[in-house]
Amino acid sequence: QVQLVESGGGLVQAGGSLRLSCAASGSIFSINTMGWYRQVSGKQRELVAVISSGRNTNIADSVKGRFTISREDAKNTVHLQMNSLKPEDTAVYYCNADLKVIGSSYTVRYWGQGTQVTVSS
């Protein structure tokens, strides 16, 4: 079994910063892309940032220049550093990982349970 556990969400004032972390655990053989998405109630989940095993990144235009994604392969962890936060960044943030479990040749996407980020004006 594989679990992705997020941490670091919370309430922050506009202009502030938060750092989200997501650790994957279980019978993991390898992890390809890791990423962060966010969702506001009643809206579709949207991509925030993704990072490949080769450290290539794709950052949404809405957060470019404010958010940074990084990963620590030794810890199967991905981070999202969020600076200059705006009220419109308020959402539930989900991490995901495209990975192979031990004994399987298939790459499967796993999701975390989500962490709330609220930015007050």
DSSP file with accessible surface (Angstrom, degrees, kcal/mol):
  #  RESIDUE AA STRUCTURE BP1 BP2  ACC     N-H-->O    O-->H-N    N-H-->O    O-->H-N    TCO  KAPPA ALPHA  PHI   PSI    X-CA   Y-CA   Z-CA
    1    1 A Q              0   0  195      0, 0.0    26,-1.0     0, 0.0     2,-0.4   0.000 360.0 360.0 360.0 149.0    0.0    0.0    0.0
    2    2 A V  E     -A   26   0A  15     24,-0.2     2,-0.4    25,-0.1    24,-0.2  -0.956 360.0-171.0-121.3 138.9    1.1    3.6   -0.7
    3    3 A Q  E     -A   25   0A 131     22,-2.5    22,-2.5    -2,-0.4     2,-0.5  -0.987  10.2-161.2-128.4 140.7    0.2    6.6    1.3
    4    4 A L  E     -A   24   0A   9    107,-0.4   109,-0.6    -2,-0.4     2,-0.5  -0.993  13.9-170.0-117.7 123.1    0.7   10.3    0.5
    5    5 A V  E     -A   23   0A  70     18,-2.2    18,-2.2    -2,-0.5     2,-0.2  -0.965   4.5-157.5-121.0 120.3    0.5   12.5    3.6
    6    6 A E  E     +A   22   0A  10     -2,-0.5     2,-0.3    16,-0.2    16,-0.2  -0.616  14.5 172.5 -93.0 154.9    0.4   16.3    3.3
    7    7 A S  E     +A   21   0A  65     14,-2.4    14,-2.6    -2,-0.2   108,-0.1  -0.967  44.1  61.1-151.6 160.8    1.4   18.8    5.9
    8    8 A G        +     0   0   37     -2,-0.3    11,-0.3     1,-0.3    14,-0.1   0.369  62.6 131.8 105.7  -3.7    1.9   22.6    6.3
    9    9 A G        +     0   0   29     12,-0.1     2,-0.3     9,-0.1    -1,-0.3  -0.163  24.4 111.5 -73.0 173.7   -1.5   24.0    5.4
   10   10 A G  E     -d  117   0B  29    106,-1.1   108,-2.8   105,-0.1     2,-0.4  -0.988  63.3 -43.9 158.1-163.0   -3.3   26.6    7.5
   11   11 A L  E     +d  118   0B 128     -2,-0.3     2,-0.3   106,-0.2   108,-0.2  -0.875  52.9 164.7-105.7 132.2   -4.4   30.2    7.8
   12   12 A V  E     -d  119   0B  25    106,-2.5   108,-2.5    -2,-0.4     2,-0.2  -0.984  35.0-110.7-144.9 151.3   -2.2   33.1    6.7
   13   13 A Q  E >   -d  120   0B 147     -2,-0.3     3,-2.3   106,-0.2    72,-0.2  -0.489  51.2 -82.0 -79.0 155.3   -2.6   36.7    5.9
   14   14 A A  T 3  S+     0   0   49    106,-2.5    72,-0.2     1,-0.3    -1,-0.1  -0.280 119.9  29.6 -55.6 136.9   -2.3   38.0    2.4
   15   15 A G  T 3  S+     0   0   53     70,-3.2    69,-0.6     1,-0.3    -1,-0.3   0.232  99.9 114.2  93.0 -11.7    1.4   38.6    1.5
   16   16 A G    <   -     0   0   22     -3,-2.3    69,-2.4    69,-0.2     2,-0.3  -0.082  58.7-120.7 -83.6-174.5    2.5   35.8    3.9
   17   17 A S        -     0   0   60     66,-0.2     2,-0.3    67,-0.2    66,-0.2  -0.926  20.5-178.3-131.4 151.9    4.1   32.5    3.2
   18   18 A L  E     - B   0  82A  33     64,-2.3    64,-3.3    -2,-0.3     2,-0.5  -0.979  15.2-147.7-142.3 153.0    3.4   28.8    3.7
   19   19 A R  E     - B   0  81A 113    -11,-0.3     2,-0.3    -2,-0.3    62,-0.2  -0.980  13.7-161.8-124.5 117.5    5.4   25.7    2.9
   20   20 A L  E     - B   0  80A   0     60,-2.8    60,-2.6    -2,-0.5     2,-0.3  -0.760   6.6-169.3 -95.4 144.4    3.5   22.5    2.1
   21   21 A S  E     -AB   7  79A  26    -14,-2.6   -14,-2.4    -2,-0.3     2,-0.4  -0.961   7.6-168.6-130.9 151.3    5.1   19.1    2.3
   22   22 A a  E     -AB   6  78A   0     56,-2.0    56,-2.3    -2,-0.3     2,-0.5  -0.959   5.2-164.8-142.6 120.9    4.0   15.7    1.0
   23   23 A A  E     -AB   5  77A  43    -18,-2.2   -18,-2.2    -2,-0.4     2,-0.4  -0.920   7.0-152.4-111.4 128.9    5.6   12.4    2.0
   24   24 A A  E     +A    4   0A   6     52,-2.8     2,-0.3    -2,-0.5   -20,-0.2  -0.807  21.0 173.9 -97.4 137.8    5.0    9.2    0.1
   25   25 A S  E     +A    3   0A  57    -22,-2.5   -22,-2.5    -2,-0.4     2,-0.3  -0.951  26.9  60.8-141.0 161.3    5.4    5.9    2.0
   26   26 A G  E    S-A    2   0A  51     -2,-0.3     2,-2.3   -24,-0.2   -24,-0.2  -0.835  99.2 -16.2 122.8-160.0    4.8    2.3    1.4
   27   27 A S  S    S+     0   0   63    -26,-1.0    75,-2.2    -2,-0.3     2,-0.4  -0.396  78.7 165.0 -83.0  67.2    6.1   -0.3   -1.0
   28   28 A I  E     +E  101   0B  24     -2,-2.3    73,-0.3    73,-0.3     3,-0.1  -0.721  23.8 176.5 -93.0 128.9    7.5    2.2   -3.5
   29   29 A F  E    S-     0   0B 144     71,-3.3     2,-0.3    -2,-0.4    72,-0.2   0.862  70.6 -15.8 -91.5 -48.9    9.9    1.1   -6.2
   30   30 A S  E     -E  100   0B  38     70,-1.6    70,-2.7     0, 0.0     2,-0.5  -0.991  54.4-142.6-155.7 153.1   10.3    4.5   -8.0
   31   31 A I  E     +E   99   0B  14     -2,-0.3    68,-0.2    68,-0.2     3,-0.1  -0.983  16.1 177.6-121.0 127.2    8.6    7.8   -8.3
   32   32 A N  E     +     0   0B  59     66,-3.4     2,-0.2    -2,-0.5    -1,-0.1   0.675  63.5   8.3 -89.2-105.4    8.3    9.7  -11.5
   33   33 A T  E     -     0   0B  41     19,-0.2    65,-2.9    20,-0.1     2,-0.3  -0.542  61.6-170.5 -82.9 140.4    6.4   13.0  -11.4
   34   34 A M  E     +EF  97  51B   0     17,-2.6    17,-3.1    63,-0.2     2,-0.3  -0.951  18.7 159.3-123.0 149.4    5.3   14.6   -8.2
   35   35 A G  E     -EF  96  50B   0     61,-2.3    61,-2.2    -2,-0.3     2,-0.4  -0.960  34.9-119.8-160.8 175.6    3.0   17.5   -8.0
   36   36 A W  E     +EF  95  49B   0     13,-3.3    12,-2.7    -2,-0.3    13,-1.8  -0.990  23.6 176.4-128.2 135.5    0.5   19.8   -6.4
   37   37 A Y  E     -EF  94  47B  40     57,-3.0    57,-2.9    -2,-0.4     2,-0.3  -0.855  12.2-152.8-125.7 164.2   -3.1   20.6   -7.4
   38   38 A R  E     -EF  93  46B  13      8,-2.5     8,-3.2    -2,-0.3     2,-0.4  -0.982   4.9-164.1-140.4 156.5   -5.7   22.7   -5.7
   39   39 A Q  E     -E   92   0B  58     53,-2.2    53,-2.5    -2,-0.3     2,-0.4  -0.990   8.0-156.5-145.3 131.0   -9.4   22.8   -5.6
   40   40 A V    >   -     0   0   62      4,-0.4     3,-2.7    -2,-0.4    51,-0.1  -0.845  47.6 -87.9-100.2 141.6  -12.0   25.3   -4.6
   41   41 A S  T 3  S+     0   0  123     -2,-0.4     3,-0.1     1,-0.3    -1,-0.1  -0.211 115.0  14.6 -51.9 127.7  -15.4   24.0   -3.6
   42   42 A G  T 3  S+     0   0   85      1,-0.3     2,-0.3    -3,-0.0    -1,-0.3   0.410 112.8  92.6  88.2  -2.6  -17.6   23.8   -6.7
   43   43 A K  S <  S-     0   0  148     -3,-2.7    -1,-0.3     1,-0.0     2,-0.1  -0.795  81.7 -92.9-120.9 166.0  -14.7   24.2   -9.1
   44   44 A Q        -     0   0  177     -2,-0.3    -4,-0.4     1,-0.1     2,-0.2  -0.407  45.3-100.6 -74.8 150.8  -12.5   21.8  -11.0
   45   45 A R        -     0   0   87     -6,-0.2     2,-0.4    -2,-0.1    -6,-0.2  -0.517  45.7-158.7 -67.7 135.5   -9.1   20.7   -9.5
   46   46 A E  E     -F   38   0B  87     -8,-3.2    -8,-2.5    -2,-0.2     2,-0.2  -0.913  18.7-106.1-124.2 149.9   -6.4   22.7  -11.1
   47   47 A L  E     +F   37   0B  50     -2,-0.4   -10,-0.2   -10,-0.2     3,-0.1  -0.463  32.6 172.5 -70.2 137.0   -2.7   22.1  -11.5
   48   48 A V  E     -     0   0B   1    -12,-2.7    12,-2.8     1,-0.3     2,-0.3   0.750  64.5 -26.6-105.8 -54.6   -0.4   24.3   -9.4
   49   49 A A  E     -FG  36  59B   0    -13,-1.8   -13,-3.3    10,-0.2    -1,-0.3  -0.968  52.5-167.7-163.0 144.3    3.0   22.8  -10.0
   50   50 A V  E     -FG  35  58B  23      8,-1.9     8,-2.1    -2,-0.3     2,-0.4  -0.964   4.3-162.3-134.1 154.9    4.7   19.5  -11.0
   51   51 A I  E     -FG  34  57B   6    -17,-3.1   -17,-2.6    -2,-0.3     6,-0.2  -0.998  12.0-142.6-140.2 131.2    8.2   18.3  -10.9
   52   52 A S    >   -     0   0   25      4,-2.7     3,-2.1    -2,-0.4   -19,-0.2  -0.332  34.2-101.6 -85.2 172.3    9.7   15.4  -12.8
   53   53 A S  T 3  S+     0   0   66      1,-0.3    -1,-0.1     2,-0.1    20,-0.1   0.780 126.5  55.7 -64.5 -23.2   12.3   13.0  -11.5
   54   54 A G  T 3  S-     0   0   53      2,-0.1    -1,-0.3     1,-0.0     3,-0.1   0.275 122.4-108.9 -90.6   8.7   14.8   14.9  -13.7
   55   55 A R    <   +     0   0  115     -3,-2.1     2,-0.3     1,-0.3    -2,-0.1   0.633  67.9 148.6  74.1  14.9   13.8   18.1  -11.8
   56   56 A N        -     0   0  124      2,-0.0    -4,-2.7     1,-0.0     2,-0.3  -0.674  31.4-157.4 -74.8 139.0   11.9   19.6  -14.8
   57   57 A T  E     -G   51   0B  81     -2,-0.3     2,-0.4    -6,-0.2    -6,-0.2  -0.856  21.7-163.1-122.7 153.7    9.1   21.8  -13.5
   58   58 A N  E     -G   50   0B  90     -8,-2.1    -8,-1.9    -2,-0.3     2,-0.4  -0.976  17.1-172.1-133.4 117.7    5.8   23.1  -14.8
   59   59 A I  E     -G   49   0B  25     -2,-0.4   -10,-0.2   -10,-0.2     5,-0.1  -0.928  27.1-113.5-116.3 133.9    4.3   26.0  -12.8
   60   60 A A    >>  -     0   0   21    -12,-2.8     3,-1.6    -2,-0.4     4,-1.1  -0.352  24.4-124.9 -62.6 143.2    0.8   27.4  -13.3
   61   61 A D  T 34 S+     0   0  135      1,-0.3     3,-0.4     2,-0.2    -1,-0.1   0.841 107.7  64.4 -58.1 -34.0    0.8   31.0  -14.6
   62   62 A S  T 34 S+     0   0   60      1,-0.2    -1,-0.3     3,-0.0    -2,-0.1   0.697 115.9  27.5 -66.4 -19.0   -1.3   32.1  -11.7
   63   63 A V  T X> S+     0   0    1     -3,-1.6     3,-2.4   -15,-0.2     4,-2.3   0.402  85.9 130.5-121.5  -1.1    1.4   31.3   -9.2
   64   64 A K  T 3< S+     0   0  120     -4,-1.1     4,-0.1    -3,-0.4    -3,-0.0  -0.303  78.0  19.3 -59.5 135.0    4.6   31.6  -11.3
   65   65 A G  T 34 S+     0   0   83      2,-0.5    -1,-0.3     1,-0.1     3,-0.1   0.252 125.5  57.6  88.1 -12.9    7.1   33.8   -9.5
   66   66 A R  T <4 S+     0   0   29     -3,-2.4    17,-2.0     1,-0.2     2,-0.4   0.685  99.4  53.2-115.8 -35.1    5.5   33.2   -6.1
   67   67 A F  E  <  -C   82   0A   6     -4,-2.3    -2,-0.5    15,-0.2     2,-0.4  -0.838  60.1-167.9-108.8 145.0    5.4   29.4   -5.7
   68   68 A T  E     -C   81   0A  83     13,-2.5    13,-3.0    -2,-0.4     2,-0.4  -0.997   6.4-154.9-131.5 134.2    8.4   27.0   -5.9
   69   69 A I  E     +C   80   0A  10     -2,-0.4     2,-0.3    11,-0.2    11,-0.2  -0.870  21.1 162.0-108.3 141.6    8.2   23.3   -6.1
   70   70 A S  E     -C   79   0A  45      9,-1.9     9,-3.1    -2,-0.4     2,-0.3  -0.947  18.2-150.6-148.0 167.3   11.1   21.0   -5.0
   71   71 A R  E     -C   78   0A  17     -2,-0.3     2,-0.5     7,-0.3     7,-0.2  -0.988  12.4-150.8-144.6 153.4   11.6   17.4   -4.1
   72   72 A E  E > > -C   77   0A  73      5,-3.0     5,-2.1    -2,-0.3     3,-1.1  -0.923  12.0-170.2-122.3 102.3   13.8   15.2   -1.9
   73   73 A D  G > 5S+     0   0   70     -2,-0.5     3,-1.0     1,-0.3    -1,-0.1   0.844  83.4  61.2 -65.6 -34.9   14.1   11.8   -3.4
   74   74 A A  G 3 5S+     0   0  109      1,-0.3    -1,-0.3     2,-0.1    -2,-0.0   0.782 115.9  34.4 -63.3 -23.2   15.7   10.2   -0.4
   75   75 A K  G < 5S-     0   0  135     -3,-1.1   -51,-0.3     2,-0.2    -1,-0.3   0.303 104.9-125.1-111.0   5.4   12.6   11.0    1.6
   76   76 A N  T < 5 +     0   0   52     -3,-1.0   -52,-2.8    -4,-0.4     2,-0.4   0.905  66.3 141.4  49.7  45.2   10.1   10.5   -1.2
   77   77 A T  E   < -BC  23  72A  15     -5,-2.1    -5,-3.0   -54,-0.2     2,-0.4  -0.923  40.7-164.5-125.8 142.4    8.9   14.0   -0.4
   78   78 A V  E     -BC  22  71A   0    -56,-2.3   -56,-2.0    -2,-0.4     2,-0.3  -0.962  11.9-159.9-123.0 142.6    7.7   17.0   -2.5
   79   79 A H  E     -BC  21  70A  11     -9,-3.1    -9,-1.9    -2,-0.4     2,-0.4  -0.891  10.5-159.3-120.0 153.0    7.5   20.6   -1.2
   80   80 A L  E     -BC  20  69A   0    -60,-2.6   -60,-2.8    -2,-0.3     2,-0.6  -0.937   8.8-161.0-131.7 108.1    5.6   23.6   -2.3
   81   81 A Q  E     -BC  19  68A  52    -13,-3.0   -13,-2.5    -2,-0.4     2,-0.6  -0.824  11.1-166.5 -88.6 119.5    7.0   26.9   -1.1
   82   82 A M  E     +BC  18  67A   0    -64,-3.3   -64,-2.3    -2,-0.6     2,-0.3  -0.943  11.0 173.1-115.8 114.6    4.2   29.5   -1.4
   83   83 A N        +     0   0   58    -17,-2.0   -66,-0.2    -2,-0.6   -67,-0.2  -0.758  59.4  22.7-115.4 163.8    5.2   33.2   -1.0
   84   84 A S  S    S-     0   0   68    -69,-0.6    -1,-0.2    -2,-0.3   -67,-0.2   0.900  84.9-159.9  48.9  48.7    3.3   36.4   -1.5
   85   85 A L        -     0   0    2    -69,-2.4   -70,-3.2    -3,-0.2   -69,-0.2  -0.258   7.7-158.0 -65.0 145.8    0.0   34.6   -0.9
   86   86 A K    >   -     0   0   87    -72,-0.2     3,-2.5    -3,-0.1     4,-0.3  -0.861  31.2-110.6-120.2 156.0   -3.2   36.1   -2.2
   87   87 A P  G >  S+     0   0   49      0, 0.0     3,-2.0     0, 0.0    32,-0.4   0.853 117.1  63.6 -55.1 -32.5   -6.8   35.4   -1.1
   88   88 A E  G 3  S+     0   0  128      1,-0.3    -3,-0.0    30,-0.1    30,-0.0   0.567  88.6  69.7 -72.2  -6.0   -7.4   33.8   -4.4
   89   89 A D  G <  S+     0   0    1     -3,-2.5    -1,-0.3    30,-0.0     2,-0.2   0.533  70.9 120.4 -82.2  -6.8   -4.9   31.1   -3.4
   90   90 A T    <   +     0   0   43     -3,-2.0     2,-0.3    -4,-0.3    28,-0.2  -0.406  40.6 106.3 -61.6 126.3   -7.4   29.8   -0.9
   91   91 A A  E    S- H   0 117B   4     26,-2.0    26,-2.7    -2,-0.2     2,-0.6  -0.963  76.0 -78.5-178.2 172.5   -8.2   26.2   -1.7
   92   92 A V  E     -EH  39 116B  36    -53,-2.5   -53,-2.2    -2,-0.3     2,-0.5  -0.871  48.0-147.1 -89.9 126.6   -7.6   22.6   -0.6
   93   93 A Y  E     -EH  38 115B   0     22,-3.2    22,-2.1    -2,-0.6     2,-0.4  -0.859  14.2-168.9-102.3 129.1   -4.2   21.6   -1.9
   94   94 A Y  E     -E   37   0B  41    -57,-2.9   -57,-3.0    -2,-0.5     2,-0.3  -0.938   7.3-152.4-116.4 137.1   -3.6   18.0   -3.0
   95   95 A a  E     -E   36   0B   0     -2,-0.4    17,-2.5   -59,-0.2     2,-0.3  -0.723  14.9-173.2-100.4 157.3   -0.3   16.4   -3.7
   96   96 A N  E     -EI  35 111B   1    -61,-2.2   -61,-2.3    -2,-0.3     2,-0.3  -0.962  10.8-161.0-142.6 163.9    0.1   13.5   -6.1
   97   97 A A  E     -EI  34 110B   0     13,-2.0    13,-2.7    -2,-0.3     2,-0.7  -0.977  14.2-145.9-146.9 132.0    2.8   11.1   -7.2
   98   98 A D  E     + I   0 109B  25    -65,-2.9   -66,-3.4    -2,-0.3     2,-0.3  -0.891  46.7 152.0 -95.2 112.1    3.1    8.9  -10.3
   99   99 A L  E     -EI  31 108B   0      9,-2.6     9,-2.9    -2,-0.7     2,-0.4  -0.902  45.8-126.1-144.2 165.2    4.9    5.9   -9.0
  100  100 A K  E     -E   30   0B  65    -70,-2.7   -71,-3.3    -2,-0.3   -70,-1.6  -0.951  25.3-141.4-112.3 134.0    5.6    2.2   -9.4
  101  101 A V  E >   -E   28   0B  36      5,-0.5     3,-2.0    -2,-0.4   -73,-0.3  -0.577  40.8 -79.8 -87.6 159.3    5.2   -0.1   -6.4
  102  102 A I  T 3  S+     0   0  111    -75,-2.2    -1,-0.1     1,-0.3     3,-0.1  -0.338 118.2  19.4 -59.3 129.3    7.6   -3.0   -5.8
  103  103 A G  T 3  S+     0   0   87      1,-0.2     2,-0.4    -3,-0.1    -1,-0.3   0.422 105.7  98.4  91.9  -1.2    6.8   -5.9   -8.0
  104  104 A S    <   -     0   0   43     -3,-2.0    -1,-0.2     2,-0.1   -75,-0.1  -0.928  54.1-160.8-121.9 147.5    4.8   -4.0  -10.6
  105  105 A S        +     0   0   92     -2,-0.4     2,-0.4    -3,-0.1    -1,-0.1   0.358  66.6  99.3-101.4   4.2    5.7   -2.5  -14.0
  106  106 A Y        -     0   0  173     -5,-0.1     2,-0.5     2,-0.0    -5,-0.5  -0.741  66.9-138.6 -96.4 140.1    2.8   -0.1  -14.0
  107  107 A T        -     0   0   66     -2,-0.4     2,-0.4    -7,-0.1    -7,-0.2  -0.843  27.0-174.8 -93.8 126.5    3.0    3.5  -13.1
  108  108 A V  E     -I   99   0B  67     -9,-2.9    -9,-2.6    -2,-0.5     2,-0.5  -0.942  22.8-126.3-125.0 142.6    0.0    4.6  -11.0
  109  109 A R  E     -I   98   0B 106     -2,-0.4     2,-0.3   -11,-0.2   -11,-0.2  -0.795  26.4-169.4 -90.8 126.4   -1.0    8.1   -9.8
  110  110 A Y  E     -I   97   0B  63    -13,-2.7   -13,-2.0    -2,-0.5     2,-0.3  -0.864   4.8-152.7-112.5 150.4   -1.6    8.3   -6.1
  111  111 A W  E     -I   96   0B  95     -2,-0.3  -107,-0.4   -15,-0.2   -15,-0.2  -0.909   9.8-130.0-122.9 148.5   -3.2   11.3   -4.3
  112  112 A G        -     0   0    9    -17,-2.5  -107,-0.2    -2,-0.3     3,-0.1  -0.289  33.6-105.7 -81.6 177.6   -2.9   12.7   -0.8
  113  113 A Q        -     0   0  119   -109,-0.6  -108,-0.1     1,-0.2   -19,-0.1   0.614  62.3-111.4 -84.7 -12.7   -6.0   13.6    1.3
  114  114 A G        -     0   0   13    -19,-0.1     2,-0.4     1,-0.0   -20,-0.2   0.126  20.5-130.6  97.5 148.1   -5.6   17.3    0.9
  115  115 A T  E     - H   0  93B  25    -22,-2.1   -22,-3.2  -108,-0.1     2,-0.3  -1.000  22.3-120.3-136.5 135.7   -4.7   20.2    3.1
  116  116 A Q  E     - H   0  92B  88     -2,-0.4  -106,-1.1   -24,-0.2     2,-0.5  -0.589  23.1-171.4 -80.3 132.2   -6.6   23.4    3.5
  117  117 A V  E     -dH  10  91B   0    -26,-2.7   -26,-2.0    -2,-0.3     2,-0.5  -0.994   5.4-176.0-120.2 122.7   -4.9   26.7    2.8
  118  118 A T  E     -d   11   0B  49   -108,-2.8  -106,-2.5    -2,-0.5     2,-0.6  -0.987   7.2-167.1-123.2 124.6   -6.7   29.9    3.7
  119  119 A V  E     -d   12   0B   7     -2,-0.5     2,-0.3   -32,-0.4  -106,-0.2  -0.952  11.5-153.6-113.5 117.8   -5.4   33.3    2.9
  120  120 A S  E      d   13   0B  43   -108,-2.5  -106,-2.5    -2,-0.6    -2,-0.0  -0.654 360.0 360.0 -92.5 148.5   -7.2   36.2    4.6
  121  121 A S              0   0  138     -2,-0.3    -1,-0.1  -108,-0.2   -35,-0.0  -0.351 360.0 360.0 -89.6 360.0   -7.3   39.7    3.1
